Amino acid sequence: MARERLDRWLVDHSLVETQEKAQALIMAGSVFVNGQKAQKAGQLLPENPHVELSERLRFVSRGGLKLEGALQRWNITPRGMVCGDFGSSTGGFTDCLLQAGAIRVHAIDAGTNQLDWRLRSDARVVVREGVNARHLTAADLGEELDLAVCDVSFISATKIAPAMAASLKPDGGVVIILVKPQFEVARGMVGKGGIVRDPQQHLECCEKVRACVEQLGFETDIMESPITGAEGNKEFLLYGRRIATHSQN
């Protein structure tokens, strides 16, 4: 009988709903196999394994932990806010915003059928799948946003930042952008396993996105993400608050 991957086993035995959630729990150090902490989502299980979870994720994906760290760092309370999640994917950021009291979240993604079913069924979530977010405006969303967050892959965040700015309220709107160096540097600069290890490249990526956001009329700050990316990449979170005198036309 073929040995099964740990992440798939967790789904097949109804311990988690999706393989992504399984991978997130494993990376968080919350899965134990025969008393030993699991190290890899793809590890093959022995026959009749004893698998335990020490805890369950509070969000539908690890992304929620990243955004939660940013909200805490910059004392942002989404309660009562209308928010936009650019690159929503499974919905980690969306889940975090809802749990923090957002009254509505526009979950925007170029892909389809990725958003967690619980979030998809939540009346506070406006699902906008198959949407190219690069040119979105508040008019496209039907309302202005108080807070726009972003977690995109295979594209620079600088391509999405202008649309985030165009979707915000003219005064006081806030953006939070997850900066992923592996998608900001030139392809040839990404190391083995898709990892960017050079601290100078990390700095340059952050400054690249910061310059873009500041040019759009925001004052900014940057923090290191409280957890790494799925493959172990160091990531960063950028905060931007629109300067009151700078509004979109």
Secondary structure, 3 states (H helix, E strand, C coil): CCCCEHHHHHHHCCCCCCHHHHHHHHHCCCEEECCEECCCCCCECCCCCCEEECCCCCCCCCHHHHHHHHHHHCCCCCCCCEEEEECCCCCHHHHHHHHCCCCEEEEEECCCCCCCHHHHCCCCEEEEECCCHHHCCHHHHCCCECEEEECCCCCCHHHCHHHHHHHECCCCCEEEEEECHHHCCCHHHCCHHHCCCCHHHHHHHHHHHHHHHHHCCEEEEEEECCCCCCCCCCCEEEEEEECCCCCCC
